[in-house]
Structure formats: structure tokens, C-alpha cells
Amino acid sequence: MVDRELEALKREFLTEAKAKVQEIAAAVGGPRDSKTLDRLAYLAHQLKGSGGSYGYARISDDAAGIEHAVEQITTGEDGNNGEATLREKTESLRAAVDDAYAELR
């Protein structure tokens, strides 16, 4: 019974994660301001913690990469690396969520 409950929680997390990844991807492809960067950091931070809690290390690692890239962009320490990392980690995060969701089926 516990396995089914955990599976249901994981499915709920991954459904919410898909929506968050879509929001992240839209923000990455759009104009940037401090509000958008704050939202990106917030969403990434949520996914980093929750992904780790549910045992999804790749989701957690990719989200941490997004959070770090946003920090680099915000502080001006990126030298374009932050932008490239942000796009790369967003695509990797999308794939990680899709893969994890497919494994639950």
C-alpha cells in the first residue's frame, strides 16, 4: 500500500514539475527583468528540493544548475556562460522530468 501512495505522490510531483518546467522554459525564451529572474530562481529552488526528496537526483541537479545560472546572470558574473547554462539546464530538466514521468507508467 505504501508503494502505491508513494507512486501517487511522485506522479503528482512530476505533473507539477512539468508545469514548472514549462514556465521556466517560457521565461528563458522571453524578456528578462528582475521579477522574471526571481521567479526562475524560485521555481528552480522548489524543483531542486522536491526532486531530491523524491529521489530524482537528475531533476534536482538540473534545477540547481538553473538556480546557479540565474544567480550568475543576476550578479553579472556570467560572461554569457550563465545564459548558455540556463538554456542547457532547462532542456535537460525538461528531459529529466519527462523520463521520470515515463518510468512511472
Order of alpha helices (4+ residues) and beta strands (2+ residues): alpha-alpha-alpha-alpha
